[in-house]
Amino acid sequence: MTTVCIVGDEDCEVRFELLSRETAREALTTYEFASPWENTLAVETVSLGAAVSLCNDLNWYLVRFAKRVLVREPSISEEEWLSRKLAAAVRDDEIPPEETDRFLAVYGVADGRLVEPMYVARRDGEVPEYDLREVEETVVVRVTEAEFGG
């Protein structure tokens, strides 16, 4: 199963905003919701293509209420996420799955929230340690070269 995680903007509650809008609510009605971090809404889809399609269906709302969208595709990585743009590029055969692991945005998790990313390139197969602040854990997100650096 491919997971889509919508991370809300600081000034809104993403779950409320999405579920209070009829069109977004209808697009999400067949999914079970999770919240891996504070102010997130995650759903499992059947494939990377379905995940990208769901994001496209929700785009109007994502532009207004989401800070970012993450996609986790187990056939690419069980632990690391893909940015929405990278997920779409893989789905559209623009980037091969095996070439998605170089450019990374490493987010810290503090008090249950995703905090500022540290943009790094993987070195010798290793992810550099997050050093922007003390955090409980980190979340690795693979990004496109164009997204690299924020």
ABEGO torsion letter per residue (X at the ends): XBBBBBBBBAABBAAAAAAABAAAAAAAAABBBBBABBGBBBBBBABAAAAAAAAAAAAAAAAAABABBBBBBAAABAABBBBAAAAAAAAAGABBAAAAAABBBBBBBBGGBBBBBBBBBBBGGBBBBBAABBBABBBBBBBBAAABGX
